[in-house]
Amino acid sequence: KVYNSLDELLTSRAKKYDFVIVGGGVAGSVLANRLSEDRRSNVLLIEAGPNDEGVEELRVPGYTYSGKINSTYYWGSVSTPQKGLGGRTIEFTRGHVLGGGSSINGMVYTRGSQDDYDLWERESGDPGWSWKAMLPYFKKNEKFIPHTHRSVEGQYDPTTHGYRGRTLVTLPWANSTEFYDRALKNSKIQPEFAYNIDVNNGKPVGLTLVDSWKAWLQSTIGHGERSSASVSYLDPKTRQRPNLDILVNTYATRVLPVSNSISRTPDIRTVELIPRRRGNTLPIEQIRRTTITAAKELILSAGAIGSSHLLLNSGIGDRKDLDEVGVKTIHHLPDVGKDLSEHMTVALSWNATGAIPPPVDPDAAYEEWKKHRTGPLVDLVGQQVLWARLPSDSPIFKQYKDPASGPTSPHVELTLSGSGAGVGAFIVLLTPHSRGTIKIRSNNPTEEPLIDLGFLTHPFDILAFKESIRLAKRFYSGPAWEGYITGFNGPDPDTLSDEEFLKRVQESTGSFYHPAGVTKISPKGSKKGVLDPDLRVKGVKGLRVVDAGIIPYVPTSHTQASVYVIAERASDLIKASW
Ligand SMILES: Cc1cc2nc3c(=O)[nH]c(=O)nc-3n(C[C@H](O)[C@H](O)[C@H](O)COP(=O)(O)OP(=O)(O)OC[C@H]3O[C@@H](n4cnc5c(N)ncnc54)[C@H](O)[C@@H]3O)c2cc1C
């Protein structure tokens, strides 16, 4: 059952919970479902944002980024002034609703490379995080739905996918356009950008024996609707389980050792809660706090930012930083909130001579979606994404270590789009050297955390942007674009001075909202990192973290698929330990 307020839960329930999960996003929704599969386990899922049930705007794929989604479903976070961006702050979007990021995100479904997961194995010393070991979890999570209204032959590899999972995944609904036909034609002519049938096979570079690949984009959309973690894992049947309570509109301020603990190791199973609206900072003396203690485990799934914020508010972090803001350290764990890695983006555009497509009537599109779940509102991003490796003989690798997790990992993603007079490529720097931090401003847990993304603080990343833009220029100057593309609008590293180029990039760099690394896994016994390989917080009892923050280094993908499989595996680890 869903409880809309803390009071509602407290007045109608006096239940003991075995597992308390904080954060009802991707990981939290998966855990709530899997842990409550065992009817003997009582599970409480706590989410700061509202319930997503019946909110149509969250279900229409084409409404994402359209301004039609109410601001209540976002945290409204902003980064600190970014040193590498000349002091500019950037909006840092996070989902604030059941389903978390998956209720508002771009729905791109990419798993990353085999080397990304093999890096997790190396970083944690646990082969259970390797690509090979995680592949069954990808299949467990996914229900791939091949379209029947158009031919999708040759657009995906059937052996790569799962067909019985909960997250619906599909290919673009619309047919290809002149722009995408040309992009595909180009991939047949330019060996650097060869076609690969399915980006989700983990080792696309190895298979194609070239340095880059391109495939039909897959999205977490099914039957014309967004397939978020709450829709798929907290479906009406799951919500009715008598052993699962879901509490929304409730913000966790701190985690605490259980009051009667006699152990020397802090036994952290209590969570402190307040009713709270999105983003409002409450004066500390007005905060009326309630606590709930888990009988077995407290699990933080508040997202990379939310979980590190919560640990720091609780006095679990670097003693020096905590002292500075007047928070008493209950457990000195220096790496909490450190080593944040994140993707950086820059949008490029070219002029083109393509046919102007007929305008879409928004009312008719909505009517079609409502009646049939078809039409222009069923797709979101483009049909093709190009993932590429920077040439291995590029001079930047003589100067700096290649940050990619291995040869199957691309350095750059280009989301290709084009219609009429404009062609675009959204460049994503997938393997940054720059690092950021999450810190707290004060001892008031309702204050927003300090989100420092560290963008462009490492010189490699500026050079990597240059090389990535050159790569995009090579792609769009291929023979298939002759007579179609007429000019590049930059920023062009080959015509601008270094200063001008940097300024243009600093003005436009954005985030891709894929933060990782702030509560990373490391080997048992290692002083580095925040979590043991089984996701327990090092040096304390009773507390795990399960979300994007556990990932040692941002993967070369959009991150939701990684988080789904992290949570699927975590559910098995937790079940196996009781
Ligand atoms: C705008 C945007 C677009 C994206 N596009 C894509 C995409 O196209 N494809 C893709 O693969 N990935 C995408 N992502 C990333 C993807 O959504 C995330 O990787 C994923 O949601 C992370 O899952 P999580 O469980 O770690 O955290 P989340 O899904 O963010 O869940 C965390 C939950 O915890 C709640 N919470 C936080 N703090 C507290 C607290 N103190 N008390 C109670 N609850 C709390 C939050 O409200 C949230 O619901 C996008 C993300 C954003 C923001």
The ligand as a MOL file (V3000), in Angstrom:
LIG
                    3D

  0  0  0     0  0            999 V3000
M  V30 BEGIN CTAB
M  V30 COUNTS 53 58 0 0 0
M  V30 BEGIN ATOM
M  V30 1 C 17.1580 14.2330 -16.6540 0
M  V30 2 C 17.7720 12.8640 -16.6410 0
M  V30 3 C 17.8580 12.1410 -17.8190 0
M  V30 4 C 18.4120 10.8750 -17.8330 0
M  V30 5 N 18.3600 10.1400 -18.9770 0
M  V30 6 C 18.7330 8.8490 -18.9410 0
M  V30 7 C 18.5460 8.0230 -20.0730 0
M  V30 8 O 18.0150 8.4390 -21.1040 0
M  V30 9 N 18.9510 6.7270 -19.9880 0
M  V30 10 C 19.5480 6.2180 -18.8630 0
M  V30 11 O 19.9530 5.0530 -18.8640 0
M  V30 12 N 19.7230 6.9930 -17.7750 0
M  V30 13 C 19.3060 8.2750 -17.7800 0
M  V30 14 N 19.4240 9.0310 -16.6600 0
M  V30 15 C 20.0820 8.4520 -15.4820 0
M  V30 16 C 19.1830 7.4870 -14.7070 0
M  V30 17 O 17.8850 8.0000 -14.5690 0
M  V30 18 C 19.8490 7.2430 -13.3720 0
M  V30 19 O 21.0720 6.5770 -13.5900 0
M  V30 20 C 19.0170 6.4030 -12.4290 0
M  V30 21 O 17.7680 6.9890 -12.1780 0
M  V30 22 C 19.7710 6.2520 -11.1070 0
M  V30 23 O 19.0440 5.4140 -10.2640 0
M  V30 24 P 19.2070 5.4990 -8.6910 0
M  V30 25 O 18.3540 4.4690 -8.1080 0
M  V30 26 O 20.6560 5.5060 -8.3830 0
M  V30 27 O 18.6810 6.9590 -8.2980 0
M  V30 28 P 17.2960 7.6580 -8.6260 0
M  V30 29 O 16.5810 6.9600 -9.7060 0
M  V30 30 O 17.6190 9.0950 -8.8140 0
M  V30 31 O 16.4710 7.4720 -7.2970 0
M  V30 32 C 16.7750 8.0950 -6.0840 0
M  V30 33 C 15.4640 8.3760 -5.3550 0
M  V30 34 O 15.7430 8.7130 -4.0060 0
M  V30 35 C 14.9260 9.7880 -3.5920 0
M  V30 36 N 15.6370 10.4690 -2.5040 0
M  V30 37 C 16.7860 11.1780 -2.5780 0
M  V30 38 N 17.1380 11.6350 -1.3640 0
M  V30 39 C 16.1860 11.1940 -0.5130 0
M  V30 40 C 15.9990 11.3520 0.8970 0
M  V30 41 N 16.8740 12.0260 1.6650 0
M  V30 42 N 14.9010 10.7910 1.4580 0
M  V30 43 C 14.0100 10.0790 0.7110 0
M  V30 44 N 14.1560 9.9100 -0.6370 0
M  V30 45 C 15.2280 10.4570 -1.2250 0
M  V30 46 C 14.7980 10.6250 -4.8620 0
M  V30 47 O 13.6770 11.4810 -4.8130 0
M  V30 48 C 14.7160 9.5620 -5.9480 0
M  V30 49 O 13.3910 9.1870 -6.2170 0
M  V30 50 C 18.9150 10.3260 -16.6230 0
M  V30 51 C 18.8260 11.0460 -15.4290 0
M  V30 52 C 18.2570 12.2960 -15.4250 0
M  V30 53 C 18.1430 13.0550 -14.1370 0
M  V30 END ATOM
M  V30 BEGIN BOND
M  V30 1 1 1 2
M  V30 2 1 2 3
M  V30 3 2 2 52
M  V30 4 2 3 4
M  V30 5 1 4 5
M  V30 6 1 4 50
M  V30 7 2 5 6
M  V30 8 1 6 7
M  V30 9 1 6 13
M  V30 10 2 7 8
M  V30 11 1 7 9
M  V30 12 1 9 10
M  V30 13 2 10 11
M  V30 14 1 10 12
M  V30 15 2 12 13
M  V30 16 1 13 14
M  V30 17 1 14 15
M  V30 18 1 14 50
M  V30 19 1 15 16
M  V30 20 1 16 17
M  V30 21 1 16 18
M  V30 22 1 18 19
M  V30 23 1 18 20
M  V30 24 1 20 21
M  V30 25 1 20 22
M  V30 26 1 22 23
M  V30 27 1 23 24
M  V30 28 2 24 25
M  V30 29 1 24 26
M  V30 30 1 24 27
M  V30 31 1 27 28
M  V30 32 2 28 29
M  V30 33 1 28 30
M  V30 34 1 28 31
M  V30 35 1 31 32
M  V30 36 1 32 33
M  V30 37 1 33 34
M  V30 38 1 33 48
M  V30 39 1 34 35
M  V30 40 1 35 36
M  V30 41 1 35 46
M  V30 42 1 36 37
M  V30 43 1 36 45
M  V30 44 2 37 38
M  V30 45 1 38 39
M  V30 46 1 39 40
M  V30 47 2 39 45
M  V30 48 1 40 41
M  V30 49 2 40 42
M  V30 50 1 42 43
M  V30 51 2 43 44
M  V30 52 1 44 45
M  V30 53 1 46 47
M  V30 54 1 46 48
M  V30 55 1 48 49
M  V30 56 2 50 51
M  V30 57 1 51 52
M  V30 58 1 52 53
M  V30 END BOND
M  V30 END CTAB
M  END
